[in-house]
Amino acid sequence: MKKYIILFFTFYLITNCTKTPKEKIAKKDSYVTDNYSKKEVEIVMRDGAKLHTTIYSPKDTSKEYPILMQRTPYSSRPYGDGMRTNIGPNIHLMKEGNIIVYQDVRGRWMSEGVYDNMRAYIPNKQENQSDEVSDTYDTIDWLVKNVKNNNGNVGTWGISYPGHYATISAIDAHPALKAASPQACIGDFFFDDFHHNGAFLLSYFRAISLFGTYKDTPTDSAWYSFPQMDSKDQYQFFLDKGPLKNLNEYFQYDKLDIETAKNNDKIDDFFWKEIVEHPNYDENWKSKGIIQHLDKVPSTVATMIVGGWFDAEDLYGPLETYKAIEKHGKNNYNTLVFGPWDHGKWARNAVKNSVGNYYFGDSISLKFQKHIETKFFNHFLKGKGGENSGLPEAYVFDSGKKEWKSYDSWPPKSVVKENWFLNENQSLAKKQDDKFTSEIKFISDIKHPVPYSEDIKTVFTPRKYMTDDQRFAARRPDVLLFETPILNENYTLAGDILAKLKVATTGTAADWIVKVIDVHPANAEENNDELQDHLKMSNYHLMVRSEVLRGRFRNSFEKPEPFTPNKKTAVNIKLQDVFHTFKKGHKLQIQIQSTWFPLIDLNPQTYVANIYKADEKDFKTQTHTVFTDSSIEFSVLK
């Protein structure tokens, strides 16, 4: 049956992708064209730069409407006469009537200026100085003064990069801004997207040029191109490429014709160059982080932070954004929504909610859109506002029980910390087995790294692995396992996780990866027709949470340091929050490994100043040790 579905879907894609734009438009929903008027304007910023802005206004001018705005680096197109078929955060806010605004941020598409990833916030701007905060302020100021039939209230929203701009909008906010919903929002580029705790997300390699190709004039067509991988096997592709420095050739945009004259160290892509030249958490990355500036969100702006428990791209950002506003804004209306989604899936209209092979239920995204997101914006933009919105402080989905829960804080007040030890007999227990600490060794073979997925494919950015069955990794000798006996009662984790490892290596450098796994019972039922053919839900090893720490940053992200060979060393790894019940009859498993390829780049396992400039000779196979006084600290719901 699956084969016929795949054939049908392939036929659908082929037939639809070969239609002309006019043929496609003719078959799409005409609601927007029937009910909205579109206008494109260039809004002048305080420093003179003009930002291209598209405004969709209801044709019914008998009443006033709030303004809902998204600022984006991904284009506000279609430009000219064309119109989007869907506008706004969801279909309900579109059909209820709102003025919907899209803006190309500075340096992207039809807006003037030069783009900078997560352009640094300037706290005390001089006259005519600008940043994304001032660009947002100036835009809102123009809109409320110049767009007809607006009620003076503005809301912002966005997912991923646009989510970051929604966060930005709330800092030093314009008085008209009443509600902001940063969703899957980037918080800091050393911990989101392209880095995780200092490790480079090699699997994001193809996305670099999207953000780092230089442009200084407006354009309505793409000025960047993506690296072409002449392989269907990304694991082997990156293994064959070797050190990261060998990828520089993909970011040389004005290549010379004479092969001998090429400079392999030359880099034209400004984002790749930034990554290569700033391997540590220096002022370059710190200045671009936004979390540290969230004390400047006034209480006049209500915030609703949205994220997915299985978002491979931006998990750090929304959690830390919520916590930072909560910490500094004691009088702020600040709420959190986290569901069983991958990156941005809450904005889609599918009834069935699955992430990869794992099914969580039906209509989860649709209910969020109608009963949470729409209610939030209507309360603050059309209603009286105030704390009595009818929405909970934290609306979170238990990914084990597969049900929503509401709490008046996150994490819930009833959470306690519990330590579980990694014992020699592969057990995970609340106490050490022996009075004496044991050593568990494994070989980290640089030529045979642990894959992050068993799938043979290439991806633009990886997502599915966040719920992948981890049996393929559990059966490797370079992945250590520790698990509980079969649970006699439900065990719920609600909050962050801290892996407190004691380790050693024969080398001077190493990465450490910790995965938290829900091992399903043998009689677990199949309930997802999207489950890959070679898998069964029986004994499924669901990855609940995972994280890497580049070992050189174990004491400081600013000042890396080598390991002393064979010396026992503490390495603490914070894993982002979870809300997951390990049900009676399941087991809780911890996996420890040192490679995760090519999700993250290979650590040479010998210390070098800059891994992006490491040579082939720097890469060495090493033996690593985990000591049994290592433990995992869970946040447990009581």
C-alpha positions in Angstrom: 0.0 0.0 0.0 2.8 2.4 0.9 4.4 2.0 -2.5 1.2 3.0 -4.2 0.9 6.1 -1.9 4.5 7.0 -2.8 3.8 6.6 -6.5 0.7 8.7 -6.3 2.5 11.5 -4.3 5.4 11.4 -6.8 2.9 11.8 -9.7 1.2 14.6 -7.8 4.5 16.5 -7.4 5.5 16.0 -11.0 2.2 17.1 -12.5 1.9 20.1 -10.1 5.5 21.3 -10.4 5.3 21.3 -14.2 2.3 23.6 -14.2 2.8 27.3 -15.0 2.4 29.8 -12.1 -1.0 30.9 -13.5 -2.3 27.4 -13.6 -1.2 26.8 -10.0 -2.9 30.1 -8.8 -6.1 29.2 -10.6 -6.5 26.1 -8.5 -5.7 27.7 -5.1 -8.0 29.1 -2.5 -9.1 32.6 -3.6 -10.0 33.8 0.0 -7.2 36.3 0.2 -7.8 37.8 -3.2 -11.6 38.0 -2.6 -11.3 39.6 0.8 -8.0 41.5 1.0 -6.3 44.3 -0.9 -2.5 44.3 -1.2 -0.2 47.3 -1.1 3.6 47.4 -1.3 5.5 50.3 0.2 9.1 51.2 1.0 9.4 52.3 4.7 12.3 54.6 5.4 14.3 53.8 8.5 16.0 56.4 10.7 19.3 56.0 8.9 17.7 56.3 5.5 17.5 52.7 4.5 14.3 51.6 2.7 12.7 48.4 3.8 10.2 46.7 1.4 6.9 46.0 3.1 3.8 44.3 1.9 0.4 45.1 3.5 -2.7 43.0 3.2 -5.8 45.0 4.3 -9.4 43.7 4.6 -11.6 45.0 1.8 -14.3 45.6 4.4 -13.5 49.1 5.6 -16.5 49.5 7.9 -14.4 48.8 11.0 -10.9 49.0 12.3 -8.4 46.1 12.6 -5.3 45.2 14.5 -2.0 44.9 12.6 -0.2 41.5 12.6 3.3 41.8 11.4 6.0 39.3 10.4 9.5 40.5 9.6 11.4 37.9 7.6 14.7 37.2 5.7 12.8 34.7 3.6 11.0 37.2 1.4 7.6 38.9 1.6 6.8 37.8 -2.0 5.0 37.5 -4.2 6.1 40.9 -5.4 3.9 42.9 -7.8 0.4 41.9 -8.6 0.5 38.4 -7.1 -1.0 37.6 -3.7 -0.4 34.9 -1.1 -3.1 32.3 -0.7 -2.7 32.2 3.1 -1.7 35.1 5.3 -1.2 35.6 9.0 -0.3 33.1 11.7 -3.3 30.9 10.9 -6.5 30.6 8.9 -8.7 31.8 11.8 -6.8 35.1 12.2 -6.9 35.5 8.4 -10.6 35.0 8.2 -11.6 36.9 11.3 -10.1 40.0 9.7 -6.7 41.6 10.6 -4.3 43.8 8.7 -1.4 41.4 7.8 2.0 42.9 7.1 5.2 41.2 5.8 8.5 43.0 5.6 11.9 42.0 4.1 14.4 42.7 6.8 17.4 44.9 6.0 19.6 43.5 3.3 17.3 40.7 2.2 15.3 40.5 -1.1 13.7 43.9 -1.9 15.0 45.8 1.1 18.0 48.0 1.1 21.2 47.5 3.1 23.5 44.6 3.9 22.3 41.6 5.8 23.9 40.4 9.0 22.9 37.2 10.7 21.4 38.1 14.1 22.5 41.7 13.8 23.8 42.9 17.1 21.4 45.0 19.3 22.7 48.5 20.2 21.5 49.4 23.7 22.3 53.1 23.6 21.9 54.2 20.0 23.2 57.5 18.8 21.2 59.6 16.4 20.7 57.8 13.0 22.2 54.5 14.4 20.1 51.5 13.6 19.6 47.9 14.5 16.8 45.4 14.2 15.1 46.9 17.3 15.0 50.3 15.7 14.0 49.0 12.3 11.0 47.3 14.0 10.1 50.4 16.0 10.3 52.6 12.9 8.2 50.2 10.9 5.5 50.0 13.5 5.5 53.8 13.9 4.9 54.2 10.2 2.2 51.5 10.0 0.0 52.9 12.8 0.3 56.4 11.3 -0.2 55.5 7.7 -2.3 52.3 7.3 -6.0 53.1 7.1 -8.5 51.4 9.4 -6.0 50.1 11.9 -7.1 50.2 15.6 -3.7 51.2 16.9 -2.7 47.7 18.2 0.1 45.7 16.7 1.1 42.1 17.2 4.2 40.3 15.8 4.8 36.6 15.1 7.2 34.4 13.3 8.9 31.0 13.2 12.6 30.4 13.3 14.4 33.5 11.9 11.1 35.4 11.8 10.6 34.2 15.3 13.9 35.9 16.3 12.5 39.1 14.8 9.4 38.7 16.8 11.6 38.6 19.9 13.4 41.6 18.7 10.1 43.5 18.4 9.5 43.2 22.1 12.8 44.9 23.2 12.4 48.6 23.7 9.0 48.1 22.1 6.9 50.7 20.3 3.9 51.7 22.5 1.5 50.3 19.8 3.0 46.8 20.2 0.7 44.8 22.4 1.5 41.2 21.7 4.5 39.2 20.4 4.7 35.5 19.7 8.3 34.4 19.0 8.0 30.8 17.8 11.0 28.5 17.4 13.0 31.7 17.9 16.8 31.8 17.6 18.3 32.9 20.9 22.1 32.6 20.4 23.9 31.2 17.4 26.5 29.4 19.6 23.7 27.2 20.9 21.0 27.3 18.2 20.9 26.0 14.6 24.5 26.0 13.4 26.2 25.2 16.8 25.3 23.1 19.8 27.5 23.9 22.8 30.4 24.8 20.5 30.1 21.8 18.2 29.4 22.7 14.5 26.2 21.3 13.0 27.9 19.9 9.9 24.5 18.7 8.7 23.5 22.4 8.2 26.4 22.8 5.7 24.0 23.3 2.7 22.2 26.2 4.5 25.3 28.3 5.0 25.1 30.1 1.6 21.4 31.0 2.1 22.6 33.4 4.9 26.1 34.3 3.8 26.1 35.2 0.2 26.7 38.9 -0.1 24.1 41.3 -1.5 23.9 45.1 -1.3 21.1 45.9 -3.7 17.4 45.0 -3.7 16.4 42.0 -5.8 13.2 40.0 -6.3 15.0 36.7 -7.2 17.5 34.5 -5.4 21.1 35.7 -5.4 22.5 32.6 -3.7 22.9 29.0 -4.7 23.2 25.9 -2.6 26.3 23.6 -2.6 25.7 20.5 -4.8 26.5 17.2 -3.1 27.2 14.7 -5.8 26.1 11.9 -3.5 23.0 10.4 -2.0 24.9 9.3 1.1 25.7 12.3 3.3 27.6 10.2 5.8 30.1 9.0 3.2 30.2 12.4 1.5 31.4 14.2 4.6 33.7 11.3 5.6 35.4 11.4 2.2 35.7 15.2 2.4 37.8 15.0 5.6 38.7 18.1 7.6 36.3 21.0 7.6 38.8 23.2 5.8 38.2 21.1 2.7 34.6 22.5 2.6 36.0 26.1 1.9 35.8 25.4 -1.9 32.0 25.4 -1.6 32.0 29.0 -0.3 34.3 30.6 -3.0 31.8 32.4 -5.2 34.2 34.1 -7.7 36.3 31.1 -8.6 39.3 31.5 -10.7 39.6 29.7 -14.1 43.2 28.6 -13.5 43.2 25.7 -11.2 46.8 26.3 -9.9 45.9 29.8 -9.0 43.1 28.9 -6.6 43.5 29.6 -2.9 41.9 26.8 -0.9 41.8 29.0 2.2 39.9 31.7 0.4 36.3 32.2 1.6 33.7 34.6 -0.1 30.7 33.6 2.0 30.7 36.0 5.0 28.7 33.6 7.2 31.0 30.7 6.6 34.0 33.0 7.2 32.5 34.2 10.4 32.0 30.6 11.6 35.6 29.6 10.6 37.2 32.7 12.2 35.3 32.5 15.5 35.4 29.0 16.8 34.9 30.1 20.4 32.2 32.0 22.2 33.8 35.4 21.7 32.4 38.9 21.4 31.3 38.2 17.9 28.7 35.6 19.0 28.0 37.3 22.3 27.1 40.6 20.7 24.5 38.8 18.5 22.8 36.9 21.2 19.4 38.2 22.3 18.7 36.3 25.5 20.9 38.7 27.6 18.8 41.7 26.4 15.3 40.4 27.4 15.3 42.5 30.6 14.3 45.3 28.2 10.9 43.7 27.3 8.3 46.1 28.8 5.3 44.8 30.7 3.1 46.5 28.1 4.0 43.7 25.6 2.4 40.3 26.2 4.5 37.4 25.0 3.6 33.8 24.0 6.7 31.7 23.3 6.0 28.6 21.1 8.2 25.6 20.5 8.4 21.9 19.7 9.8 19.3 21.9 11.4 17.7 18.9 12.6 20.8 17.1 16.1 19.9 15.8 16.9 23.5 14.8 15.7 25.8 17.6 15.0 24.2 21.0 17.4 26.3 23.0 16.0 29.6 21.8 12.3 29.4 22.8 13.0 27.8 26.2 15.7 30.3 27.1 13.6 33.2 25.7 10.7 32.3 28.0 12.9 31.8 31.0 14.8 35.1 30.5 11.6 37.1 30.2 10.1 35.3 33.2 13.2 36.1 35.2 13.4 39.8 34.4 9.7 40.6 33.7 8.0 39.9 37.0 5.0 42.0 35.9 5.0 40.7 32.3 2.3 38.5 30.7 4.6 35.8 29.5 3.4 32.3 28.5 4.9 29.1 27.1 3.4 26.6 24.6 5.4 23.5 23.8 3.9 20.6 21.8 5.0 17.4 20.1 6.3 19.1 17.0 9.4 19.4 14.9 10.4 22.8 13.5 7.3 25.0 12.9 4.9 22.0 12.5 2.3 23.8 14.7 1.6 26.2 11.8 0.7 23.4 9.4 -2.8 22.2 8.7 -2.3 18.4 8.7 -4.6 16.4 10.9 -2.1 13.7 11.7 0.7 14.8 14.0 3.8 12.7 13.6 7.5 13.5 13.9 9.5 11.1 11.8 8.4 7.6 12.7 6.6 8.5 15.8 2.9 9.4 16.0 1.6 11.7 18.7 -2.1 12.1 17.9 -4.6 14.0 15.6 -5.5 17.7 15.3 -2.8 18.8 17.7 -1.6 21.7 15.6 -5.2 22.6 14.5 -6.3 22.9 18.1 -3.4 25.0 19.0 -4.1 27.4 16.1 -7.8 27.8 17.0 -7.8 27.7 20.8 -4.5 29.0 21.8 -2.8 31.2 19.2 -5.9 32.9 17.9 -7.2 33.5 21.5 -3.9 35.0 22.5 -3.8 37.6 19.7 -7.5 38.4 19.9 -7.4 39.0 23.6 -4.5 41.5 23.4 -5.2 43.1 20.0 -9.0 43.1 19.8 -10.1 42.7 23.5 -9.2 44.6 26.6 -6.0 42.8 27.2 -4.8 42.1 30.7 -3.8 39.0 32.6 -7.2 37.2 32.4 -6.8 35.8 28.9 -8.2 32.4 29.8 -4.9 30.8 28.7 -2.5 29.0 31.1 1.0 30.1 32.0 2.4 26.9 30.5 0.5 24.8 28.1 2.7 21.8 27.5 2.3 18.4 25.8 3.5 15.2 27.7 5.1 13.4 24.8 5.0 10.1 26.7 1.3 10.1 27.7 0.5 12.0 24.5 -1.7 14.6 26.3 -1.7 18.3 27.0 -1.3 19.7 30.5 -1.6 23.2 32.0 0.7 24.6 34.7 1.0 28.0 36.4 4.8 27.9 35.9 7.4 26.1 33.9 8.9 23.9 35.1 6.0 23.0 37.4 6.5 23.9 41.1 6.3 20.2 42.1 9.4 19.2 40.2 12.3 17.8 42.2 15.9 16.8 41.2 16.9 13.2 41.2 20.3 11.7 40.4 20.7 8.4 38.7 24.2 6.7 38.4 25.7 5.0 35.3 26.7 1.6 36.6 29.1 -0.9 35.1 26.5 -3.6 34.4 24.7 -1.2 32.0 22.2 -0.3 34.7 20.9 3.1 35.5 20.2 3.2 39.3 19.7 5.7 42.1 22.9 4.5 43.8 26.3 3.2 42.7 26.6 -0.6 42.6 30.0 -0.6 44.3 32.0 1.3 46.8 34.7 1.6 44.2 34.4 3.5 41.0 34.8 1.4 37.8 36.0 2.4 34.4 34.1 1.7 31.2 36.2 2.1 28.1 35.3 2.3 24.4 37.3 3.1 21.2 36.3 6.2 19.3 37.3 5.4 15.8 37.7 8.5 13.7 37.3 6.5 10.5 34.1 4.9 11.7 32.1 7.5 13.6 28.6 6.8 15.1 25.9 7.9 12.6 23.1 10.1 13.9 20.7 8.3 11.6 20.5 4.9 9.9 18.8 6.5 6.8 20.9 6.8 3.6 20.1 10.2 2.3 21.0 13.8 2.1 19.0 16.5 3.9 19.0 20.3 3.8 18.6 20.5 7.6 18.0 17.3 9.7 14.7 17.0 11.6 13.5 13.4 11.7 16.3 12.1 13.8 14.9 13.7 16.9 12.4 10.8 17.3 14.4 8.2 15.5 14.6 4.6 16.8 18.0 4.4 18.5 18.5 0.6 18.3 21.0 1.0 15.5 23.2 3.0 17.8 22.5 0.9 20.9 24.1 -2.1 19.1 27.4 -0.5 18.5 30.4 -1.1 20.7 31.3 2.6 20.8 27.9 3.6 22.3 27.6 2.9 26.1 24.2 1.9 27.4 22.7 2.4 30.9 19.1 1.6 31.6 16.5 1.1 34.3 14.7 -2.2 34.9 11.2 -2.3 33.5 9.3 0.5 35.3 6.6 -0.5 37.7 5.0 2.9 37.6 4.9 6.0 35.5 8.0 8.3 35.7 7.6 11.9 34.4 10.4 14.2 33.6 9.5 17.9 33.4 12.4 20.3 33.0 16.0 20.3 32.1 18.5 17.4 32.5 22.1 17.6 33.6 24.6 14.9 32.7 27.4 15.0 35.3 30.0 12.8 33.6 33.4 11.8 34.8 35.5 10.9 31.8 39.0 10.4 30.5 40.6 10.1 27.0 43.9 8.9 25.7 43.9 12.0 23.5 43.7 15.7 24.3 40.2 16.5 22.8 36.8 14.7 22.6 33.1 15.4 22.2 30.6 13.9 24.5 27.0 13.1 23.5 24.3 12.1 25.9 20.9 10.7 24.7 17.8 10.0 26.8 15.8 7.1 25.4 12.3 5.7 26.1 12.6 1.9 25.4 9.1 0.7 24.5 7.9 -2.8 25.6 7.9 -5.8 23.2 4.1 -5.7 22.9 4.0 -2.0 21.8 1.4 -1.5 19.1 1.9 0.0 15.6 -0.2 3.2 15.3 1.6 5.1 12.6 1.2 4.2 8.9 4.3 6.4 8.3 6.5 4.0 10.2 9.4 3.0 8.0 9.1 -0.5 6.7 12.1 -1.9 8.4 11.0 -0.7 11.9 8.6 -2.0 14.4 7.2 -0.3 17.5 8.1 -3.4 19.5 11.1 -2.4 21.6 11.2 1.0 19.8 14.0 3.2 21.3 12.4 6.7 21.2 15.0 9.5 21.5 13.4 11.9 24.0 16.3 14.3 24.3 19.9 14.5 23.2 22.8 16.9 23.3 26.5 17.3 22.6 29.2 19.2 24.4 32.5 19.9 22.6 34.9 18.8 25.4 37.2 21.7 25.1 34.4 24.0 26.3 33.7 21.9 29.5 34.8 24.8 31.7 34.3 27.8 29.5 32.8 28.5 26.1 35.1 31.5 25.8 38.4 29.8 26.7 38.7 26.3 25.4 41.3 23.9 26.9 42.7 20.5 26.1 42.2 17.3 28.2 45.2 15.9 30.0 45.6 12.4 28.5 44.2 9.6 30.8 43.2 12.1 33.5 39.8 11.7 35.1 37.9 14.9 34.3 34.4 16.3 35.0 32.3 17.1 32.0 28.8 18.5 32.7 26.3 18.6 29.8 23.0 20.5 30.1 20.2 18.9 28.0 17.2 21.1 27.2 13.9 20.7 28.9 11.6 17.7 28.3 8.1 16.9 29.3 7.8 13.1 29.0 6.3 10.3 30.9 8.1 7.0 30.8 5.1 4.8 31.2 4.8 1.7 33.3 6.2 -1.3 31.4 8.8 0.9 29.6 12.5 1.5 30.4 14.5 4.7 30.7 17.9 4.3 28.9 20.9 6.6 28.6 23.3 6.4 25.7 26.8 7.9 25.8 29.0 8.3 22.7 31.7 10.5 21.3 30.8 10.9 17.7 27.5 11.8 16.0 28.1 12.0 12.3 27.5 14.0 10.2 25.0 15.8 12.5 28.1 17.3 14.1 31.5 17.6 12.6 34.3 15.2 13.6 36.4 16.3 16.6 40.1 15.5 15.7 40.5 14.1 19.2 43.8 15.8 19.4 43.7 19.4 20.6 44.1 22.1 17.9 43.5 25.9 18.3 40.8 25.9 15.6 39.0 22.8 14.4 37.9 24.6 11.2 41.5 24.8 10.2 42.7 21.3 11.4 44.7 19.1 9.0 44.2 15.4 8.2 47.2 14.5 10.5 45.4 16.0 13.5 42.6 13.4 13.5 43.4 10.4 15.7 41.4 7.4 17.0 41.4 7.4 20.8 40.2 5.4 23.7 37.7 7.1 26.0 36.6 6.2 29.5 33.4 6.8 31.4 33.6 6.3 35.2 30.7 4.9 37.2 30.5 7.8 39.6 29.0 9.6 36.6 25.3 10.5 37.0 22.3 12.0 35.3 20.3 14.6 37.2 16.6 14.6 36.1 13.8 17.1 36.8 11.1 14.8 38.1 7.4 15.7 38.4 6.0 14.6 41.7 
